[in-house]
Every structure is written in C-alpha cells, then in structure tokens.
Amino acid sequence: MKLISHVSLRLSIAITLILSIWAVLFYFTMIDEINDEMDDSLEDYSETIIIRALSGEQLPSKNNGSNNQYYLTRISEETALSTPNISYADSMVYIHEKRETEPARILTTIFCNEQNEYFKLVVSAPSIEKADLQNSIFIWMIILYVTLLLIIILLNIFVFYRSMKPLYYLLRWLDKYRIGHKNEELVNNNRITEFNKLYDATISYARRNEHLFEQQKRFIGNASHELQTPLAICRNRLEMMMEDENVTEKQLEELAKTHQTLEHITKLNKSLLLLSKIENDQFADVQDVCINDIVKRYIEDYEEVYSYRNIHLSMQETGKLVFRMNEMLASTLVTNLLKNAFVHNRDDGSIEIHISETRFHIGNTGVQEALNPTKIFERFYKGSKQEGSTGLGLSIIDSICKISELTIDYSFTDEMHCFDVYRKDIHAGK
C-alpha cells in the first residue's frame, strides 16, 4: 500500500468518527432546543389559563385559531398527590377544527385553588411543523456531513501530496538510478529540513557507491591484467613438466588435473578482464554488424566440437539482422550464446536458431525446468552446475547488451530455454 493511501485511509476513518459524533450531538442538541422552545410556549399558555382560573376570570376560548387546545378537569387530592406537578410528552391529539388526529406536544400540570381543590390542566400544541423541521434538519445534516467529509479528505490528500512531492521525486530518481551508468542529476529545490537531510544523504551514498564501483572495476581490471602473465608462465611450466620423459604416470595425471584447474582460472581471468573492459567502455568503436554472418561463421565450429553429443541444430533466416555495435562484442555475444546452448544442452538434444530483421532467437533443450530469470544474468550464477563453467557467460552477454543498447530476454517455452536479443526501441514478435 502506498504511503498516501495508508495515511488517507487512517485520516478518513478518524475524520468519519469525529464528524459522526459531532453530527449526532448537533442533531440532538437542535431537537432539544426545538422542544425547549415549544415547552416554553406551552408553559406560557398554561400559566395564562391557571392565572385566569384562580382569579375567576373567563378562560381563553378553546377555538383561538392556533390549533392549541387545553383541557381543565378537577381531580381528587389523592390523584393530584400521585401525579407529577408538571410533565411533557409527545402524543397524538384530535383537532376538533380539522376533525383529524395530529402529532402534538403535550404539557400536563397540577395546581390547586384557595379552597384546596385540585385541577389537572392539559395543554397541547400541534407539532407537525416541528416534525417537518426535524426532518429538514436531519436531511441537511446528512448533506453537510457528507460534503464536509469529502472536502476534508480531498483537501488533506491534496495537501499531503503537495507536501510529499519532494519524496515522490526522490523515489522516481532512485527507481531510475543505475550504478555505473550516467544518471540524471538529483536536484534539491525544497525548503523542508527533513527532505534536505534525506536528499543530502542520498546524494552522499550515491557518490560513495559510484566511487566504490569505480574502484572495484579498476581493481578487477588491474588484477586480471596482472594475472595474465603469471598464469601463462605457470601453464607453460606445467606443459614442459608434462613433456618430461621422467614423469611417472601418476605424476602426469596430477599435472593434468592441475593444468585443467589452471585453464579454468585462466578462462575466469579472461572473462573478468573482458567484463572490466566492457564496463569501462573500452569498446567505443561501433559499426553496422550483420548477426547472420557471425552466426554462420561460428556455427560449424561448435557443431564439430560437440558432434559427439549428437545435438541437432536447425537455423531459420527470415531477414537480415543488423546491430550497430562493436564488432568484437558482437562476436562475443554470438559465441557465448552458441556455447551456452551447446554446453547446457543434453545428449541427443536440439538447438533452434531464428534470425529476423528485428530479433535474434536461440533456444536449446536442457534441464526440464525454467531457470530463475532474475538470477541467470548475475555473475557466477550456475543454474545447472555445469562442470567447467565460469558462471560469467550470461553476465558478459547481459553487459554487452546493455552497453550496445540491446535487450535480452529469457523464457522457457515448450521445454526449450530461449534467449531473444533485440534493440530496445523495437518490440516486434519473434
């Protein structure tokens, strides 16, 4: 979940709870205020009737045009003492003038005169207008509640997004950042202290990593270069010792094993040196290179070397494929892919090559499961544990593709391990 979604969700829940509590309290406060106003009106009306009744004056007409009604009845002392002096209630009353029943607010009060006679006065006022007012208040409360909720949430999201804009810019920059490549400069134009510290730390770590990466490349290149001569001398001395007639068969066997190990180290050293040269951009000469010609040039050599494994190879050309790149790197790219297809194949297996105007496709049989597409191009990764493999072949291929602005994809289709090489700006089918 994104940070803005996480914050917005929590903010929405908090605002919803707060506004809900406020809406309920506000609604009941308004209703209580309306009831208080009606109760005050009823009290004034009942007080007028009681004063006139106690003073012997004529009571107000029951038909005063306001739909207010009152009933004055004499009650016993026992009933008066057992009844609250004043009470309020909402009930239905019959309106004589309209000859119908309507909701009303009712005030019941008990009083006595100088002769200790008890009377019960019931005063009612129609509350139809109050009900309409309550409904109106409720509807507008809902409208106001929803409107406020949406406005507050959208406003908070907008403010949050605007405030976090430097963070999103930094995240986009980090997504595009590739160590050892020419990266876009990280521009820091914000005035927020925390973001300034984050930007400074990011730039500092990026520079440090670039420095370490350059040191590593120089070290590998220098070490590989310096190792070439000692390795060649060791190989020559071993070969001279193996040609000595005084060497026993057992000694010759051990020398052969040592020579084989030294050959592997030499291959590894050459691969590391090649990788270092590629990453140091020492193959700057580029030209139009025909992949068809390079494949045909090397394919017979590999078929001859691996003929004992009875691997069937088929090649299909539907167009002439031309890449603009260094010719030596193009040859290395093709030979490594061919060697990978033969070395990691099985006896009586097959290799399929398809070259079109946009794509170089090579597939081979091998292990009966897909390789890890996120690791096969890593250095020293050996998916099938093939003896004699340096684990750098596909890493070299990947580096060549990157420096030549090519794309290489791996897939496992119809029990075939497939590699496709094409230009980055072309996404045509196979």
C-alpha positions in Angstrom: 0.0 0.0 0.0 1.3 3.5 -0.9 2.1 6.0 1.8 -0.6 8.4 0.6 -3.2 5.6 0.6 -2.2 4.5 4.0 -2.4 8.0 5.5 -5.6 8.8 3.6 -7.3 5.6 4.9 -6.4 6.3 8.5 -7.3 10.0 8.2 -10.7 9.1 6.6 -11.5 6.8 9.5 -10.6 9.4 12.1 -12.5 12.2 10.4 -15.5 10.0 9.8 -15.7 9.1 13.5 -15.2 12.7 14.6 -17.8 14.1 12.2 -20.2 11.3 13.1 -20.0 12.1 16.8 -20.4 15.8 16.0 -23.4 15.2 13.7 -25.2 13.1 16.4 -24.5 15.6 19.1 -25.5 18.6 16.9 -28.7 16.9 15.8 -29.9 16.0 19.3 -28.9 19.5 20.5 -31.0 21.1 17.8 -34.0 18.8 18.6 -33.7 19.6 22.3 -33.6 23.3 21.6 -36.7 23.0 19.4 -38.5 21.1 22.3 -37.4 23.7 24.8 -38.9 26.5 22.6 -42.2 24.6 22.3 -42.2 23.8 26.0 -41.7 27.5 26.9 -44.6 28.3 24.7 -46.8 25.7 26.3 -45.8 26.9 29.8 -46.8 30.5 28.9 -50.1 29.3 27.6 -50.8 27.1 30.6 -49.7 29.9 33.0 -52.3 32.2 31.4 -55.0 29.6 31.9 -54.1 28.9 35.5 -54.0 32.6 36.4 -57.4 33.2 34.9 -58.8 30.0 36.6 -57.5 31.0 40.0 -58.7 34.6 39.7 -62.2 33.6 38.5 -61.7 35.3 35.1 -63.1 33.9 31.9 -60.9 31.2 30.4 -59.5 31.6 26.9 -61.6 30.3 24.0 -60.7 26.8 23.0 -61.1 27.8 19.4 -58.5 30.5 19.1 -57.3 29.8 15.6 -53.9 28.4 16.6 -54.9 24.8 16.9 -53.7 24.9 20.5 -56.0 23.0 22.9 -56.4 22.7 26.6 -58.5 20.6 29.0 -59.1 21.6 32.6 -60.5 18.9 34.8 -61.0 18.7 38.6 -59.2 15.7 40.2 -59.1 14.3 43.7 -56.3 15.1 46.2 -55.1 11.5 46.1 -54.7 11.6 42.3 -53.1 15.0 42.5 -50.5 13.9 45.0 -49.7 10.7 43.0 -49.2 12.7 39.7 -46.2 14.8 38.9 -46.8 18.5 39.1 -45.6 19.1 35.5 -44.8 16.7 32.7 -44.2 16.8 28.9 -45.0 14.3 26.3 -45.3 13.8 22.5 -48.6 12.2 21.5 -51.4 12.2 19.0 -54.3 14.5 19.7 -57.7 15.1 18.0 -58.1 18.6 16.5 -61.8 19.5 16.5 -61.5 22.2 13.9 -59.8 19.9 11.5 -61.6 16.8 12.6 -58.4 14.8 12.4 -55.7 13.4 14.6 -52.2 15.1 14.5 -49.0 14.8 16.5 -48.7 17.3 19.3 -46.5 18.4 22.2 -48.5 18.0 25.5 -47.9 19.7 28.8 -49.7 18.3 31.9 -49.7 20.3 35.1 -51.4 20.0 38.5 -52.5 23.1 40.6 -54.9 23.9 43.4 -57.0 26.9 44.4 -57.5 28.6 47.7 -60.2 26.1 48.6 -57.7 23.3 48.2 -59.4 22.0 45.1 -57.0 20.2 42.7 -57.2 20.6 39.0 -55.3 19.0 36.1 -54.6 21.1 33.1 -53.6 19.5 29.8 -52.3 21.9 27.2 -51.3 20.7 23.7 -49.8 22.4 20.6 -49.6 20.6 17.2 -46.0 19.6 16.4 -46.5 18.9 12.7 -44.2 21.9 12.0 -41.6 20.6 14.5 -41.6 17.2 12.7 -41.0 18.9 9.3 -38.3 21.0 10.9 -36.6 17.9 12.4 -36.7 16.1 9.0 -35.3 19.2 7.3 -32.5 19.4 9.9 -31.7 15.7 9.5 -31.5 15.8 5.7 -29.4 18.9 5.7 -27.2 17.4 8.4 -26.5 14.4 6.2 -25.8 16.6 3.2 -23.5 18.8 5.3 -21.8 15.8 6.9 -21.0 14.1 3.5 -19.9 17.3 1.9 -17.6 18.2 4.8 -16.2 14.7 5.0 -15.3 14.7 1.2 -13.9 18.2 1.3 -11.7 17.5 4.3 -10.4 14.2 2.9 -9.7 15.6 -0.6 -8.1 18.7 0.9 -5.9 16.5 3.2 -4.9 14.3 0.3 -4.1 17.3 -1.9 -2.0 19.0 0.9 -0.3 15.7 1.8 0.6 15.0 -1.9 1.9 18.5 -2.4 3.9 18.4 0.8 5.4 15.0 -0.1 6.2 15.9 -3.7 10.0 16.0 -3.0 9.7 12.5 -1.6 8.0 11.2 -4.7 10.6 12.9 -6.9 13.3 11.2 -4.9 11.7 7.8 -5.2 11.4 8.2 -9.0 15.0 9.2 -9.2 16.0 6.1 -7.1 14.0 3.9 -9.5 15.9 5.2 -12.5 19.3 5.3 -10.8 21.7 2.7 -12.0 25.2 2.4 -10.5 27.9 2.8 -13.1 25.7 4.5 -15.6 25.1 8.1 -16.5 22.3 9.1 -14.2 20.1 12.3 -14.1 21.3 14.8 -11.5 19.3 14.9 -8.3 18.0 18.5 -8.0 17.1 19.6 -4.4 14.8 22.7 -4.6 12.7 22.1 -1.5 12.9 24.1 1.8 11.9 21.4 4.2 14.7 20.5 6.7 13.9 16.7 6.8 13.8 16.4 3.0 17.1 18.4 2.7 18.7 15.9 5.0 17.3 13.0 3.1 18.4 14.4 -0.2 21.9 15.1 1.1 22.2 11.6 2.5 21.0 10.0 -0.8 23.5 12.1 -2.9 26.3 11.2 -0.4 25.6 7.5 -0.6 25.2 7.6 -4.4 28.6 9.2 -4.8 30.2 6.8 -2.3 28.7 3.8 -4.2 29.9 5.2 -7.5 33.4 5.7 -6.1 33.5 2.2 -4.7 32.1 0.8 -8.0 34.9 2.6 -10.0 37.5 1.3 -7.5 36.1 -2.2 -7.9 36.2 -2.1 -11.7 39.7 -0.8 -11.7 40.8 -3.4 -9.2 39.3 -6.3 -11.2 40.7 -4.9 -14.4 44.2 -4.4 -13.0 44.2 -7.7 -11.1 43.0 -9.6 -14.2 45.6 -7.9 -16.3 48.4 -8.6 -13.9 47.4 -12.2 -13.5 47.6 -13.0 -17.2 51.5 -13.3 -17.3 51.9 -15.4 -14.2 49.1 -17.7 -15.3 50.7 -18.1 -18.8 54.1 -18.9 -17.2 52.5 -21.5 -14.9 50.8 -23.1 -17.8 54.0 -23.3 -19.9 56.0 -24.8 -17.0 53.3 -27.4 -16.4 53.2 -28.3 -20.1 57.0 -28.6 -20.0 56.9 -30.8 -17.0 54.2 -33.0 -18.6 56.5 -33.4 -21.7 59.4 -34.7 -19.4 60.0 -38.4 -20.0 61.0 -38.9 -16.4 57.5 -38.1 -15.1 55.6 -41.1 -13.9 52.0 -41.8 -14.9 50.6 -40.9 -11.6 52.6 -37.6 -11.6 51.4 -36.9 -15.1 47.8 -37.5 -14.0 48.2 -35.0 -11.2 49.9 -32.5 -13.5 46.9 -32.8 -15.9 44.4 -32.1 -13.2 46.5 -29.0 -12.1 46.7 -27.9 -15.7 42.9 -28.3 -16.1 42.4 -26.2 -12.9 44.8 -23.6 -14.2 42.9 -23.5 -17.6 39.7 -22.8 -15.7 41.4 -20.0 -13.7 42.7 -18.5 -17.0 39.2 -18.6 -18.6 37.8 -16.9 -15.5 40.5 -14.3 -15.5 39.9 -13.5 -19.2 36.1 -13.3 -18.6 36.6 -10.9 -15.7 39.1 -8.8 -17.8 36.5 -8.7 -20.6 33.8 -7.6 -18.2 36.0 -4.9 -16.8 36.8 -3.6 -20.3 33.1 -3.6 -21.3 32.1 -1.7 -18.1 35.0 0.8 -18.6 33.6 1.4 -22.1 36.8 0.3 -23.9 34.9 -0.9 -26.9 33.9 2.5 -28.2 34.2 1.7 -32.0 30.8 0.9 -33.3 29.6 -0.1 -36.8 26.8 -1.9 -38.5 27.3 -5.6 -37.8 25.4 -8.4 -39.6 24.4 -11.0 -37.0 23.6 -13.6 -39.7 27.2 -13.6 -40.9 28.6 -14.0 -37.4 26.3 -16.9 -36.6 27.2 -18.7 -39.8 30.9 -18.1 -39.2 30.9 -19.9 -35.8 28.1 -22.4 -36.1 30.1 -25.0 -38.0 33.0 -24.9 -35.4 30.6 -25.5 -32.5 28.8 -28.4 -34.3 32.1 -30.0 -35.0 33.4 -29.6 -31.4 30.1 -31.0 -29.9 29.3 -33.6 -32.6 30.0 -36.4 -30.1 26.8 -35.3 -28.2 24.6 -35.7 -31.3 22.9 -32.4 -30.8 20.6 -31.4 -33.7 20.8 -27.8 -34.8 18.3 -26.0 -37.0 18.6 -22.5 -38.3 15.9 -20.3 -39.9 16.5 -16.9 -41.5 13.6 -14.6 -42.3 15.5 -11.4 -42.6 18.9 -9.8 -42.3 19.6 -8.6 -38.7 22.0 -5.7 -38.3 23.0 -4.2 -35.0 25.1 -1.1 -34.6 27.7 -2.1 -32.1 31.4 -3.1 -31.6 32.2 -6.0 -33.9 34.3 -7.8 -31.3 31.5 -7.6 -28.8 29.0 -8.8 -31.4 31.2 -11.9 -32.0 31.5 -12.4 -28.2 27.7 -12.1 -27.9 27.0 -14.7 -30.5 29.7 -17.2 -29.5 28.7 -17.0 -25.8 25.1 -17.7 -26.7 26.1 -20.6 -29.0 28.4 -22.1 -26.4 25.7 -21.7 -23.7 23.3 -23.6 -26.0 25.7 -26.5 -26.5 27.3 -26.7 -23.1 24.0 -26.6 -21.2 22.2 -29.0 -23.6 21.7 -32.7 -23.2 22.9 -35.6 -25.4 20.6 -36.0 -28.5 19.1 -32.6 -27.7 18.3 -29.8 -30.1 19.1 -26.2 -30.8 16.8 -23.8 -32.7 18.0 -20.5 -34.1 15.8 -18.0 -35.8 17.0 -14.7 -37.2 14.6 -12.0 -38.4 15.1 -8.3 -39.3 14.4 -7.3 -35.7 15.4 -10.3 -33.4 18.0 -13.0 -32.8 16.4 -16.0 -31.2 18.2 -19.1 -29.9 16.6 -21.9 -27.9 18.0 -25.2 -26.6 16.9 -28.3 -24.7 18.4 -28.9 -21.3 17.1 -29.2 -17.7 13.4 -29.8 -17.6 12.5 -26.7 -15.7 12.8 -22.9 -16.1 15.8 -21.1 -14.8 15.5 -18.2 -12.4 15.1 -15.2 -14.8 16.1 -12.7 -12.0 19.5 -14.5 -11.4 20.7 -16.1 -14.6 22.5 -12.9 -15.7 24.2 -12.4 -12.3 27.9 -13.1 -12.1 29.0 -16.6 -11.0 25.4 -17.9 -11.1 25.4 -21.5 -12.3 21.8 -22.8 -12.7 22.7 -26.3 -13.9 26.1 -26.6 -12.1 27.8 -27.4 -15.4 31.4 -28.6 -14.9 33.9 -26.2 -16.2 31.5 -23.2 -16.4 32.8 -19.9 -15.0 29.4 -18.6 -14.4 30.2 -15.4 -16.3 29.0 -16.2 -19.8 25.4 -14.8 -19.5 26.7 -11.9 -17.3 29.0 -11.0 -20.2 26.1 -11.3 -22.7 24.0 -9.0 -20.5 26.8 -6.4 -20.2 27.3 -6.4 -23.9 23.6 -5.9 -24.5 23.4 -3.0 -22.0 26.4 -1.1 -23.5 25.1 -1.7 -27.0 21.6 -0.6 -26.1 20.1 -4.0 -26.8 17.7 -6.1 -24.8 18.0 -9.8 -24.0 15.0 -11.8 -22.7 14.9 -15.3 -21.3 11.9 -17.6 -21.4 11.1 -21.4 -21.0 8.7 -22.4 -23.8 7.9 -25.9 -25.0 10.7 -27.4 -22.9 13.2 -25.0 -24.6 15.4 -22.5 -22.9 15.1 -19.4 -25.1 17.1 -16.2 -25.4 16.0 -13.3 -27.6 18.2 -10.3 -28.4 16.7 -7.2 -30.0 17.1 -3.4 -30.0 15.4 -1.6 -27.1 13.3 0.5 -29.4 11.8 -2.5 -31.2 9.3 -4.8 -29.6 8.3 -6.9 -32.6 7.4 -10.6 -32.2 9.7 -13.4 -32.8 
